[in-house]
Amino acid sequence: MEIIHTKNTKELANALAEKLILPVFCAYVRRYDSGEISILLPKCFSDVIVVASTVTHDDWMELFLLLNALRDSKNIILFLSYVGYSRQDIQNSNESFGAGLFPLLLETANISQCIVFDNHCEPFFRIPTVHVSSAQIFASDIVGRYDADKVIVVFPDVGGARRASTVARLVGCSFAICHKTRDAFGLLEKSDVVGNVSSKICVLIDDIVDSGATLCAAADALMKAGCAGVVSYCSHGILSGEAVGKLDRSEITEITLTDSIECSRILPMKFKKLSIASLIAEAIQCILQRY
């Protein structure tokens, strides 16, 4: 078994290779003046683990072409550290359903097993798929840094209630909800706290931080509700546009992200990183035991 990765997952792939004691390779991406890309493999692969993160549509295209280049491989384990377009999970007849489309397209590749990390919705994969959660590593980090009776886990929106409630159970603390409302244009208008957060350190748990608007609004609402402070744990740091500056100026004193998405920028001191390499390596080892 060998590992090959896309251009935006080098650090995570190398960390996995170290954990699993496997050789690691990078796919070579050739880009034409028109924007069209092609993939060149450094060698032929028989049994391979593909490490990819599909933040953009270009990332998806790179992955599809990489899988196409691996079409003669015997066994392919695909690890998606971030599944792009998973927020398009509403199946309206007049709206795109990205969360279902891309898993459907992946079925055309010769994938034996798929692993996804903290997908935004229930994975719409019909190929064998393992869904790995961040709950345990978040809870372990929280327990190691805070007293359970001094913290409260908070969902920044109702949609993340199940994920955050799991963390609260593992930490052994109570939880609250920030109910967000939006205006007619879909922009975040305000966030209302449901639950008693007075004098508690509020731990915001979310899967994706993109613009940062939801976290900032939740933090403002929690401070107004009399909490002792706000920290946050998010699985995927997309950090689009002015998100980094917005979060750095916010009421949140510390923002912990995983390394599911590589960031080329130097982030402010407020931002911390947790590695998911051990978590994913364990999932891969369980799959390899079947071969």
Residue pairs with C-beta under 8 A, 6 or more apart in sequence:
1 20
1 22
1 47
1 48
1 49
1 75
1 77
1 288
1 291
2 22
2 23
2 24
2 25
2 45
2 47
2 48
2 49
3 13
3 16
3 17
3 20
3 22
3 23
3 24
3 25
3 48
3 49
3 50
3 51
4 13
4 24
4 25
4 26
4 27
4 41
4 45
4 48
4 49
4 50
4 51
4 66
4 70
5 12
5 13
5 24
5 25
5 26
5 27
5 50
5 51
5 52
6 27
6 50
6 51
6 52
6 53
6 59
6 62
6 63
6 66
7 26
7 27
7 29
7 62
8 53
8 55
8 59
8 261
8 262
9 51
9 52
9 53
9 81
9 262
10 26
10 262
11 259
11 262
12 51
12 53
12 81
12 259
12 260
12 262
12 276
12 277
13 24
13 26
13 51
14 24
15 259
15 275
15 277
16 22
16 24
16 49
16 51
16 79
16 277
16 280
16 281
16 284
17 23
17 24
18 277
19 277
19 278
19 281
20 281
20 284
20 285
22 49
25 41
25 42
25 43
26 42
27 39
27 40
27 41
27 42
27 62
27 66
27 69
28 39
28 40
28 41
28 42
29 37
29 38
29 39
29 62
30 37
30 38
30 39
30 40
31 37
32 38
37 58
37 61
37 62
37 65
38 65
39 62
39 65
39 66
39 68
39 69
40 69
41 69
41 70
44 72
45 70
45 73
46 73
46 74
46 75
47 73
47 74
47 75
47 291
48 70
48 73
48 75
48 76
48 77
49 76
49 77
49 78
49 79
49 284
50 63
50 66
50 67
50 70
50 76
50 77
50 78
50 79
51 79
51 81
52 59
52 62
52 63
52 66
52 78
52 79
52 80
52 81
53 59
53 80
53 81
53 82
53 260
53 261
53 262
54 60
54 63
54 80
54 82
54 83
54 84
54 85
54 102
55 82
55 84
55 238
55 261
56 84
57 84
59 84
60 84
60 85
60 102
64 105
64 109
67 76
67 78
67 106
67 109
67 110
67 111
68 109
70 76
70 109
70 110
71 109
71 110
73 110
75 112
75 291
76 109
76 110
76 111
76 112
76 113
77 111
77 112
77 113
77 114
77 115
77 284
77 287
78 106
78 109
78 111
78 113
78 114
78 115
79 114
79 115
79 117
79 280
79 284
80 114
80 115
80 116
80 117
81 117
81 260
81 261
81 276
81 280
82 117
82 236
82 260
82 261
83 102
83 116
83 119
83 120
83 123
84 98
84 102
85 98
85 99
85 101
85 102
86 98
86 99
86 119
86 120
86 121
87 98
87 99
87 120
87 121
87 208
88 95
88 96
88 97
88 98
88 99
89 97
89 98
89 99
89 100
89 120
89 121
89 124
90 97
91 97
91 100
99 120
99 121
99 124
100 124
103 123
103 124
103 125
103 126
103 127
104 124
104 126
106 114
106 125
106 127
107 126
107 127
111 127
112 128
113 127
113 128
113 129
113 130
113 287
114 123
114 125
114 127
114 128
114 129
114 130
115 129
115 130
115 132
115 280
115 283
115 284
115 287
116 123
116 125
116 129
116 130
116 131
116 132
117 132
117 134
117 235
117 258
117 260
117 276
117 279
117 280
118 132
118 133
118 134
118 163
118 207
118 235
118 236
118 258
118 260
119 131
119 207
120 207
120 208
123 129
123 131
130 283
130 286
130 287
132 276
132 279
132 280
132 283
133 163
133 166
134 207
134 233
134 235
134 258
134 276
134 279
135 163
135 166
135 167
135 170
136 170
136 279
137 258
137 274
137 276
137 279
138 167
138 205
138 233
138 256
138 274
139 167
139 170
139 171
140 170
141 233
141 256
141 274
142 151
142 167
142 171
142 203
142 233
143 170
143 171
143 172
146 201
146 203
148 171
148 172
148 173
149 173
150 200
150 201
150 228
151 171
151 173
151 200
151 201
151 202
151 203
152 168
152 173
152 174
152 175
152 176
152 195
152 197
152 200
152 201
152 202
152 203
152 227
153 164
153 165
153 167
153 168
153 171
153 173
153 174
153 175
153 176
153 203
153 205
154 164
154 175
154 176
154 177
154 178
154 193
154 195
154 197
154 202
154 203
154 204
154 205
154 218
154 222
155 161
155 163
155 164
155 165
155 175
155 176
155 177
155 178
155 204
155 205
155 206
156 178
156 180
156 191
156 204
156 205
156 206
156 214
156 215
156 217
156 218
157 178
157 179
157 180
157 206
157 214
157 218
158 177
158 179
160 205
160 206
160 207
161 177
163 205
163 206
163 207
164 175
164 205
164 206
165 175
167 203
167 205
167 233
168 174
168 175
171 203
174 195
175 195
176 193
176 194
176 195
176 196
176 197
176 202
177 193
177 194
177 195
178 191
178 192
178 193
178 194
178 204
178 217
178 218
178 221
178 222
179 191
179 192
179 193
179 194
180 188
180 189
180 190
180 191
180 192
180 214
180 217
180 218
181 189
181 190
181 191
181 192
182 188
182 189
183 189
188 213
188 214
188 217
190 217
190 221
191 214
191 217
191 218
191 220
191 221
192 221
193 221
193 222
193 225
197 222
197 225
197 226
197 227
198 225
198 226
198 227
199 226
199 227
199 228
200 227
200 228
201 227
201 228
201 229
201 230
201 231
202 219
202 222
202 227
202 228
202 229
202 230
202 231
203 231
203 232
203 233
204 215
204 218
204 219
204 222
204 230
204 231
204 232
204 233
204 252
205 232
205 233
205 234
206 214
206 215
206 232
206 233
206 234
206 235
207 234
207 235
207 236
208 234
208 235
208 236
208 238
209 215
209 232
209 234
209 236
209 237
209 238
209 239
209 243
209 247
209 255
209 257
210 238
210 239
210 240
210 243
211 240
211 241
211 242
211 243
211 246
212 239
212 243
212 244
212 246
212 247
212 250
213 246
215 232
215 234
215 247
215 250
215 252
215 255
216 246
216 247
216 250
216 251
216 252
218 230
219 230
219 232
219 250
219 251
219 252
220 250
220 251
222 230
222 251
223 230
223 251
229 253
230 251
230 252
230 253
231 252
231 253
231 254
231 255
231 256
232 252
232 254
232 255
232 256
233 256
234 255
234 256
234 257
234 258
235 257
235 258
235 260
236 257
236 258
236 260
236 261
237 257
237 258
237 260
237 261
237 263
237 271
238 261
239 247
239 263
239 265
244 265
244 267
244 268
244 271
247 255
247 270
247 271
248 268
248 270
252 270
253 270
254 270
254 272
255 270
255 271
255 272
256 271
256 272
256 273
256 274
257 271
257 272
257 273
257 274
258 273
258 274
258 275
258 276
259 273
259 274
259 275
259 276
259 277
260 276
